[in-house]
Amino acid sequence: MERVRLGKSALQVSPVAFRDVVVRSMIDAISDVADLRRHLQWAIEVEHCTIPPYEYAMWSVVDPDSAAATSIKYVVREEMLHAALAANLLTAVGGRPRFTGDAVPRYPEAMRHHDPKVPLVLHLAPASVELVRDVFLRIEQPEEPGARPEADRYETLAQFYEAIVAAIARLGDEVFTGDPRKQVTKGYAGHGGGALFAVTGLDTALLAIEEIVEQERERIRRRSLRSDSTRAGSSTSSWSPSGSRVLRSPPTTGASSTSWRAGHPR
């Protein structure tokens, strides 16, 4: 069975050819536009629920200009970008993004629609080597070579998004019935790459998903390089263990976010 991975090469073939190949690789395809909208809402919720754990850890670092705080800050901004792009995708196919009610994460909670061999529970905790290893790196875990798209109970986010790509490719431009005026194109303040843009058809939809997945993969590559460098003795890790002098306790439940941030402007 022919297989196409989501990646830059996927955007270099015609939409028709890409559609034919990727659909043949699916087992449980997203069935129709209503099902596609449901999965895109899931994508919004998945991206949304990763933001508070990263941000909570970011505020726990004493020095806001340190490499540790800056690294997490850029991840927070990228996750916000991913949520916005997922919302643009849903809007483009005639859906209405939800960020309220049961779409709001409640910690601790399992990562939504995720079904790894070892459950991944998202929670709010100060930055530490353990948090990065046990939570953050698992959020960004790359798919295994040859892994198939998974529309639900996915092993990795890349496989989940590949299932969405397969549905969009199969359903084609006809599903893009949303009002272009509702697309969000301003407000992204990231410095780690990426852009917030309107999704208006098949090509821009594929580009939006490419943006999300490739940023996740790039983080893994950067951290792998830092780990190799650390093992070689040429640098030290930018992540400090919990309890070290660079960490402080984030605000407790009910504390004013305004008073917390006032002393540590960004």
Buried (B, 14 or more C-beta within 10 A) or exposed (E): EEBBBBBEEBBEBEBEEBBBBBBEBBEEBBEEBEBBBBBBBBBBBBBBBBBBBBBBBBBBBBBBEBBBBBBBBBBBBBBBBBBBBBBBBBBBBBBEBBEEEEBEBEEEEEBBBBEBEEEBEBEBBBBBEEBBEBBBEBBBBBBEEEBBBBBBEBBBBBBBBBBBBBBBBBBEEEBBEBEEEEBBEEEBEBEBEBEBBBBBBBEBBBBBBBBBBBBBBBBEEEBEEBEEEEEEEEEEBBBBEEEEEBBEEBBEEEEEEEEEEEEEEE
